[in-house]
């Protein structure tokens, strides 16, 4: 079974509209492949956004929360992304 893993973007303490679109498209891909849909949220203060993400029906919500993840730093974000990616073993399309 494969997993579709979406990197969610948080804007103004809520899910960005692009993330909502990706969750919709990801759900279709996951259903078509018989897999699961997951979303990874990263940042320094995710708050209730991870819980709110469950309303969009992902099977799993991964949360990487740390002050060093404030703003975009490619090296830190890649390190934070790699652990859930290895755990979920997402499908590549």
HELIX and SHEET records of a PDB file:
HELIX    1   1 UNK A   17  UNK A   33  1                                  17    
HELIX    2   2 UNK A   49  UNK A   53  1                                   5    
HELIX    3   3 UNK A   54  UNK A   56  5                                   3    
HELIX    4   4 UNK A   67  UNK A   69  5                                   3    
HELIX    5   5 UNK A   74  UNK A   88  1                                  15    
SHEET    1   A 3 UNK A   3  UNK A   8  0                                        
SHEET    2   A 3 UNK A  36  UNK A  43  1                                        
SHEET    3   A 3 UNK A  60  UNK A  65  1                                        
SHEET    1   B 2 UNK A  10  UNK A  11  0                                        
SHEET    2   B 2 UNK A  14  UNK A  15 -1                                        
END                                                                             
